[in-house]
Amino acid sequence: MTSTAPDLPFRQGSRAILIGVSDYEDTAAFPPIPAAMNSLARMREMLTDPALCGWPPDQVTVMPNPRNAGKVATELRKLLQDVPPSGVALLYYVGHGRLTVEGRLCLTVADSVDEAPEYTGISYTWVAQALRRGACAARVKTTILDCCYSGHADETLAADSSGGLADLTHIDGVYTLTATARNQTAHVPPLAEQDTATTSFTGQLLDLVRTGIPSGPAHLAFVDLYPLLQQRLASRGLPRPGQRGTGTADRYPFTKNAALSLADPVPPPSTARAGGAPTPNSSPIKPTMSIAEAIRFADHEILEHSGKRNGGLELVERRAVHRIKAAQRNGSRVLDLGHLVLERLPRSLYDLTDLKVLNLGGNWLTSFPPDLLRLAELTELSLDYNPLTRLPDSIGQLTHLTYLSICGFRLEHVPDGLGGLTHLTHLDLGGQTPRSLPKSIGQLTNLTYLDLGGHLDSRWPRPKAQVNSLTQGRSLMTALMKRTPGRFVDFVGVALTSATRGLTYLPKEIGRLANLTHLNLCQNKLTTLPPQIGELASLTHLDLRENGLTKLPKEIGQLTNLVHLDLRGNNLARLPRAIDQLPSLRVLDVSGNPLVR
């Protein structure tokens, strides 16, 4: 696998520490976990893969089956102290976790004693101290814990979080990803299968990173990965993971997006031109493109064929048909037709009635193809960055959908029929959201992730010569018009033009989404929120930046699981007192409001 994404930043002087324990002296208390060694080895492979995380091998320290917790702690402290302020510190642990009588998490080593984990294991309180600024100067600190009771680590690390404003300019803090919630045991395959298997949590994380996100950015951070990891584990009946971030470390790039390198090149229809000269192979189209890449695609693919009638369209249609035939031949239930600039979908697509995952992002579909309803087994569908303005009521017939993304364009209407998608856990309508939502949104009670943000600029990586204003955007579009077909300029132009629309109110039915953990409402036109916002009992992340909010309902104080609240760029003169009492809140940003001017 190769990647076209630029290398990840801040690697010099960084240190990744990987600890795995599979064999214990006290086998009665700590059963062997052969899968832990497989997880350890494959985590190292992923981190050092140049096409993924890209860590230099000499900056990755691996500790298999270590003994003597004191010596391990001493080595950990030294390694963490050596990371410079510009570097990244990453700690991964897989093995048995134990709780002390006070309920504190300990990471066991090969000679740990069950009756005294605080003395024979590595106390996570100590790990937290070693990661804090006084002991570790790293710009970004990340811990990944694949062990029982790892949810207890969230509170240990977050306890040092200050009550001040989050600094969203520089990435600084600690991000913790755990295999379980507070009092859960981690899941491993049956012992007979562990010779080759990984632990369940690490296996799903590795698979997600190696698969990538078809509609995601070039670099993926945990803010991108976590909702999908959570969905993967839940759909398999595995323990729900946990996360806790202080600062903005969860937005730090962790890996290149592998989905950018998964497209298959399509052989030309003939190996020779009429005159006998060989036809050069066309370059593969990546399933996800930035604006700059899309412009290059227009130059290379469409203009190359501008002397022929519909030459460029024939080329991309051949690519689509090739991928469909490959899926039919291989019995694949996953199909990526993303960013092929298709105006219509090949009829052969609708023969794939067993298809589960379909990416149609970045095409020229101006209306929802009604024949898509024939693909009744779909569980994941992406229509990102198509010039769709409306969705039909009939979309509710795709009742198996758990993931639906239609972000990035000018959707004017969301139908009541959307409420029929009751299995949805992930819904993304961000980019240029409609002015209103149907009341049927309240029927999507399985949703855990809902994106209604108007943040198109943060979705698409900008060209190297960044477009910082609408005037610059128009100048760029004028220049492109002289050398690029007009309709393609329209496609890119929408991406560079700020939306003038957005949600003006939220229906009270939003409060029925009791399983929602992530709600993004940034860059809309909301001036108030319904009191029912306080009924979102599972909510951990709420993004309300750059609206017109003048006040918040007191019911926001009922969000006892809220960890991250972004209120930047509103018109708030004061905050409800109830916010001070939110027990889980770790990040609160109110910059750009009258109360802090």
C-alpha positions in Angstrom: 0.0 0.0 0.0 1.2 3.5 -0.8 -0.1 6.8 0.3 -0.2 10.2 -1.4 -0.8 12.1 1.8 2.0 14.2 3.1 4.0 12.9 6.0 2.6 13.4 9.5 4.0 16.3 11.5 6.1 16.5 14.7 7.8 13.1 14.6 11.4 14.2 15.4 12.3 13.2 19.0 8.9 11.6 19.5 8.6 8.3 21.5 6.1 5.5 21.3 6.2 3.0 24.1 4.4 -0.3 23.6 3.9 -2.7 26.5 2.3 -6.1 26.1 1.8 -8.8 28.8 0.6 -12.3 27.8 2.3 -14.7 30.2 2.0 -14.3 34.0 3.6 -16.2 36.9 0.3 -16.2 38.7 -1.8 -18.0 36.1 -4.7 -18.6 38.5 -5.3 -14.9 38.9 -4.0 -13.8 35.4 -4.9 -16.3 32.7 -2.6 -16.2 29.7 -3.5 -13.9 26.8 -1.6 -15.0 23.6 -3.5 -12.5 21.6 -1.8 -9.7 23.6 1.6 -10.5 21.9 -0.1 -10.5 18.5 -1.7 -7.1 19.3 1.7 -5.8 20.4 3.5 -6.9 17.3 0.8 -5.6 14.9 0.5 -2.3 16.8 4.2 -1.8 16.1 3.8 -2.7 12.5 1.0 -0.2 12.1 3.0 2.6 13.8 6.1 2.1 11.7 4.3 1.6 8.4 5.3 4.6 6.2 1.9 4.5 4.5 0.1 4.8 7.8 1.5 6.3 11.0 5.1 6.6 9.7 7.0 6.4 13.0 10.8 5.7 12.6 11.4 2.2 14.0 14.1 3.5 16.4 11.5 5.8 18.0 9.3 2.9 19.0 10.2 1.0 22.2 8.6 -2.4 22.6 8.4 -4.1 26.0 7.1 -7.7 25.7 6.2 -9.5 29.0 8.2 -7.1 31.2 8.9 -8.0 34.9 9.5 -5.8 37.9 7.0 -2.9 37.9 9.5 -0.6 39.5 12.1 -1.0 36.8 9.4 -0.7 34.1 8.2 2.6 35.7 11.7 3.9 35.9 12.3 3.2 32.2 9.0 4.7 31.3 9.7 7.9 33.1 13.1 8.3 31.4 11.7 7.7 28.0 8.9 10.2 28.5 11.3 12.8 30.0 13.5 12.6 26.8 10.6 13.7 24.5 11.2 17.3 23.4 8.4 20.0 23.6 7.8 19.6 19.8 7.4 15.8 20.0 4.7 13.2 20.6 4.6 10.7 23.4 2.5 7.6 22.8 1.9 4.8 25.4 0.1 1.6 24.4 -0.6 -1.2 26.9 -2.3 -4.5 26.4 -2.7 -7.0 29.2 -4.6 -7.5 32.4 -5.8 -4.4 34.3 -6.6 -4.5 38.0 -8.2 -2.2 40.5 -6.8 -1.3 43.9 -9.1 -1.3 47.0 -9.4 2.5 46.4 -10.7 1.8 42.9 -7.5 3.0 41.1 -6.3 1.3 37.9 -3.1 -0.7 37.8 -1.4 -2.1 34.7 0.0 -5.5 35.5 3.4 -7.0 34.5 4.5 -10.6 34.3 5.2 -11.0 38.0 2.3 -8.9 39.4 0.5 -10.3 42.4 -3.3 -10.1 42.4 -3.6 -9.3 46.1 -1.3 -6.3 45.8 -1.6 -4.7 42.4 -0.6 -1.2 43.7 2.8 -2.6 44.7 3.5 -5.2 42.0 1.9 -3.4 39.0 2.2 0.0 37.4 -0.2 2.4 39.1 -2.0 4.6 36.5 -1.9 7.5 38.9 1.9 7.3 38.5 1.6 7.1 34.7 -0.6 10.2 34.8 2.0 12.1 36.8 4.7 11.0 34.4 2.7 12.3 31.4 1.9 15.7 32.9 3.8 18.8 31.8 6.3 18.8 34.7 7.6 15.4 33.8 6.9 15.1 30.1 7.3 18.1 27.8 5.8 16.5 24.7 3.4 18.6 22.7 1.0 15.7 22.4 0.5 12.8 24.8 -1.6 9.8 23.9 -2.4 6.7 25.8 -4.2 3.6 24.4 -5.2 1.1 27.0 -6.4 -2.4 26.0 -7.2 -3.9 29.4 -10.0 -4.5 31.8 -11.3 -1.5 33.8 -9.4 0.8 31.5 -12.2 3.3 31.8 -10.8 4.3 35.2 -7.9 5.8 33.4 -10.1 8.6 32.0 -10.6 10.3 35.3 -7.0 9.8 36.4 -5.6 11.7 33.5 -8.4 14.2 33.2 -8.1 15.2 36.9 -5.3 17.6 36.0 -7.4 19.5 33.4 -7.6 23.2 34.3 -10.8 25.1 34.2 -9.4 27.7 31.8 -10.2 28.1 28.1 -8.9 25.4 25.7 -6.1 26.6 23.5 -7.3 25.6 20.1 -4.3 27.1 18.2 -1.7 24.6 19.5 -2.4 20.9 20.1 -1.4 20.4 23.7 -2.7 17.9 26.3 -3.3 14.2 26.8 -5.7 12.0 24.9 -6.7 8.6 26.4 -8.4 5.8 24.4 -9.7 2.9 26.4 -11.0 -0.6 25.5 -13.8 -0.5 28.0 -15.9 1.8 30.1 -15.2 2.2 33.8 -16.2 -1.2 35.3 -16.1 -3.5 32.3 -13.7 -6.3 31.3 -12.0 -6.2 28.0 -12.9 -8.8 25.3 -10.5 -11.3 23.8 -11.2 -14.2 21.4 -11.5 -17.8 22.8 -8.1 -19.1 23.9 -8.0 -21.7 21.1 -8.1 -18.9 18.5 -5.5 -16.6 20.1 -2.4 -18.0 18.5 -3.1 -15.8 15.5 -5.8 -13.4 16.7 -5.4 -10.0 18.3 -7.5 -8.7 21.2 -10.9 -7.5 20.0 -10.3 -3.8 20.7 -6.9 -3.6 19.2 -7.9 -5.7 16.2 -10.8 -3.3 15.4 -8.6 -0.2 15.8 -5.9 -1.7 13.6 -8.5 -2.7 10.9 -10.0 0.8 11.0 -6.6 2.5 10.5 -5.6 0.1 7.7 -9.0 0.6 6.0 -9.2 4.3 6.4 -12.3 6.6 6.0 -13.4 7.0 2.4 -14.8 10.4 2.9 -12.3 11.5 5.5 -9.4 14.0 5.4 -5.8 13.1 4.3 -4.7 12.7 7.9 -6.9 11.0 10.5 -7.0 12.0 14.1 -8.8 10.3 17.0 -11.7 12.8 16.6 -12.2 11.1 13.2 -11.5 7.5 14.2 -13.3 7.2 17.6 -17.0 7.5 16.4 -16.3 4.7 13.8 -14.4 2.6 16.2 -17.2 2.9 18.7 -19.7 1.9 15.9 -17.6 -1.1 14.8 -17.3 -2.5 18.4 -21.0 -1.9 19.2 -22.2 -3.6 16.0 -20.2 -6.7 17.0 -21.6 -6.8 20.5 -18.2 -5.9 22.0 -17.6 -3.6 25.0 -18.0 0.1 24.3 -14.7 2.0 24.2 -14.0 5.2 26.1 -12.1 8.3 25.4 -11.0 11.4 27.3 -9.0 14.3 25.8 -7.5 17.4 27.5 -6.5 20.2 25.3 -7.0 19.3 21.7 -4.8 16.2 21.5 -7.7 14.2 20.0 -7.4 16.4 16.8 -3.7 15.6 16.3 -3.0 13.6 13.1 -2.5 10.0 14.1 -2.3 8.3 10.7 -2.6 8.8 7.0 -6.0 8.0 5.6 -5.5 4.6 4.0 -8.7 5.0 2.0 -6.9 7.5 -0.2 -4.7 4.8 -1.7 -7.3 2.0 -2.2 -8.7 2.9 -5.6 -8.0 0.4 -8.4 -6.6 1.7 -11.7 -8.8 0.9 -14.7 -7.2 -0.6 -17.8 -7.9 1.4 -21.0 -10.3 -0.1 -23.4 -7.6 -0.9 -25.9 -3.8 -1.4 -25.6 -3.1 0.5 -28.9 -4.4 3.5 -30.7 -5.4 3.3 -34.3 -1.9 4.3 -35.4 -0.3 1.5 -33.4 1.1 3.6 -30.6 0.5 2.3 -27.1 -2.2 4.0 -25.0 -0.7 5.1 -21.6 -2.4 3.8 -18.5 -4.6 6.3 -16.9 -3.7 7.3 -13.3 -5.9 5.9 -10.6 -8.5 8.2 -9.0 -8.4 8.2 -5.3 -11.7 7.7 -3.5 -11.2 10.9 -1.5 -9.7 14.1 -3.0 -8.9 17.5 -1.5 -9.9 20.6 -3.5 -6.3 20.9 -4.9 -6.4 17.2 -6.0 -9.8 17.7 -7.6 -8.4 20.6 -9.6 -5.4 18.5 -10.7 -7.9 15.8 -11.7 -9.8 18.2 -13.9 -6.6 19.3 -15.6 -5.2 15.9 -16.2 -8.3 13.8 -17.0 -11.0 16.1 -18.4 -8.8 18.4 -20.4 -6.8 15.6 -21.8 -10.0 14.3 -23.4 -11.5 17.7 -24.4 -10.9 17.0 -28.1 -13.2 14.0 -28.0 -17.0 14.0 -27.5 -17.6 13.3 -23.8 -14.2 11.7 -23.6 -13.7 12.6 -19.9 -17.1 11.2 -19.0 -16.5 8.0 -20.9 -13.2 7.6 -19.0 -14.8 7.9 -15.5 -17.7 5.7 -16.5 -15.3 3.0 -17.6 -13.6 3.3 -14.2 -17.0 2.8 -12.4 -18.0 -0.2 -14.5 -14.5 -1.8 -13.9 -15.0 -1.4 -10.1 -18.5 -2.8 -10.3 -17.3 -5.8 -12.3 -14.5 -6.4 -9.9 -17.0 -6.4 -7.0 -19.2 -8.9 -8.8 -16.3 -11.1 -9.6 -15.0 -11.1 -6.1 -18.3 -11.3 -4.3 -17.4 -8.1 -2.5 -20.0 -6.3 -0.4 -18.0 -3.1 -0.3 -17.8 -0.8 -3.3 -16.0 2.6 -3.7 -17.2 4.7 -6.6 -16.1 7.9 -4.9 -14.8 11.0 -6.8 -15.3 9.7 -10.3 -17.3 12.8 -11.4 -20.2 10.5 -12.4 -23.4 12.2 -13.6 -25.3 8.9 -13.5 -24.6 5.5 -12.1 -24.1 2.5 -14.2 -27.1 0.2 -14.4 -24.9 -2.8 -13.4 -24.6 -1.3 -9.9 -28.1 -2.2 -9.0 -27.4 -5.9 -9.6 -25.2 -5.9 -6.5 -28.2 -6.6 -4.2 -26.0 -8.0 -1.4 -23.9 -4.8 -1.2 -23.4 -3.5 2.4 -21.1 -0.5 2.0 -21.3 2.0 -0.9 -19.3 5.2 -1.3 -20.6 7.6 -4.0 -19.0 10.8 -2.6 -17.5 13.5 -4.9 -19.6 12.8 -8.0 -22.1 14.8 -10.1 -25.3 13.3 -8.9 -27.9 16.1 -8.9 -30.7 14.0 -7.5 -31.0 10.8 -5.4 -31.0 7.8 -7.8 -34.3 6.1 -7.1 -32.8 2.7 -8.1 -30.5 2.9 -5.0 -33.5 1.7 -3.1 -33.0 -1.7 -4.8 -29.8 -2.1 -2.7 -31.9 -2.9 0.3 -29.1 -4.5 2.3 -26.9 -1.4 2.5 -25.7 -0.6 6.0 -23.3 2.3 5.0 -23.9 4.9 2.3 -21.8 8.0 1.5 -23.1 10.7 -0.8 -20.7 13.4 0.3 -19.9 16.3 -2.0 -22.6 15.7 -4.7 -24.7 18.6 -5.9 -27.8 17.2 -4.2 -30.4 19.7 -3.0 -33.1 17.3 -1.8 -33.5 13.8 -0.5 -36.7 11.8 -1.3 -39.0 10.6 1.4 -38.3 7.1 0.1 -34.8 7.1 1.5 -36.4 5.8 4.7 -36.8 2.5 2.8 -33.1 1.7 3.3 -33.9 0.4 6.8 -30.7 -1.4 7.3 -28.5 1.8 7.2 -26.4 2.4 10.2 -24.1 5.0 8.6 -25.3 7.8 6.3 -23.2 10.8 5.2 -24.4 13.5 2.8 -22.0 16.3 3.9 -20.4 19.1 1.9 -23.0 20.5 -0.5 -26.2 22.6 -0.6 -28.9 20.3 0.8 -32.1 22.4 1.0 -34.5 19.9 2.4 -34.4 16.9 4.7 -37.5 14.8 4.3 -39.7 13.3 7.1 -38.8 9.9 5.6 -35.3 10.1 7.1 -37.0 9.1 10.4 -37.5 5.6 8.9 -33.8 4.9 9.2 -34.1 3.8 12.8 -30.9 1.8 12.8 -28.7 4.8 12.1 -25.9 5.3 14.5 -24.0 7.9 12.4 -25.6 10.7 10.4 -23.5 13.4 8.7 -25.3 16.4 7.1 -22.5 18.8 7.7 -21.0 21.3 5.3 -23.9 23.4 4.1 -26.9 22.4 6.3 -30.6 23.1 5.5 -32.5 25.7 7.5 -34.6 23.2 9.4 -34.9 19.6 10.4 -38.0 17.4 10.3 -39.6 16.4 13.6 -38.9 12.8 12.5 -35.2 13.3 13.5 -36.4 12.3 16.9 -37.1 8.8 15.7 -33.4 8.1 15.1 -33.0 6.9 18.7 -29.9 4.8 17.9 -27.8 7.7 16.8 -24.5 8.2 18.6 -23.0 10.7 16.1 -24.9 13.6 14.5 -23.0 16.2 12.4 -25.1 19.3 11.4 -22.1 21.7 11.3 -21.6 24.2 8.5 -17.8 23.6 8.6 -17.0 23.0 4.9 -13.6 24.6 5.3 -12.6 22.2 8.0 -13.8 19.2 6.0 -11.8 19.7 2.8 -8.0 20.2 3.0 -7.3 23.5 1.3 -5.0 24.0 -1.7 -1.4 24.8 -1.1 -2.1 28.4 -1.9 -4.7 28.6 0.8 -8.0 30.4 0.0 -8.5 32.7 3.0 -11.4 34.8 1.9 -14.3 34.8 -0.5 -12.5 37.3 -2.7 -9.5 35.1 -3.1 -11.8 32.2 -3.8 -13.5 34.0 -6.6 -10.2 35.0 -8.1 -9.1 31.4 -8.0 -12.3 30.3 -9.7 -11.9 32.9 -12.4 -8.4 31.7 -13.2 -9.6 28.1 -13.3 -12.6 28.9 -15.6 -10.1 29.8 -18.3 -8.7 26.3 -18.4 -11.3 24.0 -16.8 -14.9 23.0 -18.0 -17.4 25.2 -16.3 -19.4 22.5 -14.6 -16.4 21.2 -12.8 -15.5 24.7 -11.7 -19.1 24.9 -10.2 -18.3 21.7 -8.3 -15.1 23.1 -6.8 -16.5 26.6 -6.4 -19.2 25.5 -4.0 -16.5 24.0 -1.8 -14.7 27.3 -1.7 -17.7 29.5 -1.1 -19.0 30.0 2.4 -22.6 28.9 3.0 -25.1 31.6 3.6 -27.7 29.2 5.0 -27.9 27.0 8.0 -30.1 25.8 10.8 -32.1 28.6 12.4 -33.7 26.4 15.1 -33.6 22.8 16.5 -36.8 20.9 16.8 -37.6 19.8 20.4 -37.6 16.2 19.2 -33.8 16.4 19.2 -34.1 15.5 22.9 -35.2 12.0 22.1 -31.7 11.0 20.9 -30.8 9.5 24.2 -27.8 7.5 22.8 -26.2 10.5 21.1 -22.6 11.1 22.2 -21.4 13.6 19.6 -23.4 16.5 18.3 -21.9 19.1 15.9 -24.0 22.3 15.3 -21.1 24.7 14.5 -21.4 27.5 12.0 -25.2 27.6 11.8 -27.6 30.4 12.6 -28.9 29.3 15.9 -29.8 32.0 18.4 -31.3 29.7 21.1 -31.5 26.0 21.9 -34.6 24.1 22.9 -34.7 23.0 26.6 -34.9 19.4 25.4 -31.1 19.6 24.7 -30.7 18.7 28.4 -32.3 15.3 27.7 -29.3 14.1 25.7 -28.1 12.0 28.6 -25.2 10.3 26.8 -23.8 13.4 25.1 -20.0 13.8 25.6 -19.1 16.3 22.8 -21.2 19.4 21.8 -19.9 21.9 19.2 -21.9 25.2 19.1 -19.2 27.5 17.8 -19.9 30.4 15.4 -23.7 30.5 15.7 -25.6 33.5 17.0 -26.4 32.2 20.4 -27.4 34.9 22.9 -28.2 32.5 25.8 -28.1 28.9 26.8 -31.0 27.0 28.4 -30.4 26.1 32.0 -31.2 22.5 31.1 -27.7 22.3 29.6 -26.7 21.6 33.2 -28.3 18.1 32.9 -25.6 16.9 30.5 -23.8 15.0 33.2 -21.6 13.1 30.7 -20.5 16.2 28.7 -16.7 16.3 28.3 -16.2 18.9 25.6 -18.3 22.1 25.1 -17.2 24.5 22.3 -19.0 27.9 22.4 -16.5 30.0 20.5 -17.7 32.9 18.4 -21.3 33.4 19.8 -23.0 36.4 21.4 -23.2 35.0 25.0 -23.0 37.6 27.7 -23.2 35.0 30.5 -23.4 31.3 31.0 -25.9 29.4 33.1 -24.6 28.6 36.5 -25.4 25.0 35.9 -22.4 24.7 33.6 -20.1 25.0 36.7 -21.7 21.9 38.1 -21.2 19.6 35.0 -19.2 16.7 36.6 -17.5 15.4 33.5 -16.7 18.7 31.7 -13.0 18.9 30.9 -12.9 21.3 27.9 -14.9 24.6 27.8 -14.1 27.2 25.2 -16.0 30.5 25.3 -13.5 32.7 23.4 -15.1 35.3 21.0 -18.1 35.9 23.2 -18.9 39.3 25.0 -18.4 37.7 28.4 -14.6 37.3 27.8 -13.9 40.4 25.8 
